[in-house]
Amino acid sequence: MKDFELREAIAGADDKAVTQLFVEYLAWAHPKLRDEYGIDDPPTSPDEIAATLVSFRRPNGVLFIAEHAGQAV
C-alpha cells in the first residue's frame, strides 16, 4: 500500500490546498530569511498567492502535490 501519492496539482480543484501549503511554507521561511539573511519580506495573503499559481503551471513550470490519506501534505 502507498503511504504517499505525488501527482501534478489540478488547476481549480487543488488550488485551495496548494495555496494553503504555500502560506504554511512562507510563514515558516520568513523568520529564517529575516534572521539569517536580513530579508524582511513577510508572507503575502492567500489571495495573492492563489493569483500567482498560474505562473507555476505548464508551460512555464509544473506544480506537484503530495497526498497522504487523501490530505495534501
NORSULBEL-V120957 format. One record per pair of residues at least 6 apart in sequence whose C-alpha atoms are under 7 Angstrom apart, sorted by sequence separation. I is the first residue (numbers start at 1). J is the second residue. D is the distance in whole Angstrom. If there is no record, write none. Layout:
I;J;D + I;J;D
//
This chain:
33;39;5 + 34;40;5 + 56;62;6 + 57;63;6 + 66;72;6 + 67;73;6 + 56;63;6 + 65;72;7 + 66;73;6 + 30;41;7 + 30;42;6 + 30;43;7 + 27;43;6 + 26;43;5 + 23;46;7 + 19;46;6 + 19;49;6 + 19;50;6 + 15;50;7 + 9;63;6 + 8;63;6 + 9;64;5 + 17;72;6 + 8;64;4 + 9;65;5 + 7;64;5 + 8;65;6 + 6;64;7 + 7;65;6 + 6;65;6 + 7;66;6 + 6;66;4 + 5;66;5 + 6;67;7 + 4;66;6 + 5;67;5 + 4;67;5 + 5;68;7 + 4;68;5 + 3;68;6
//
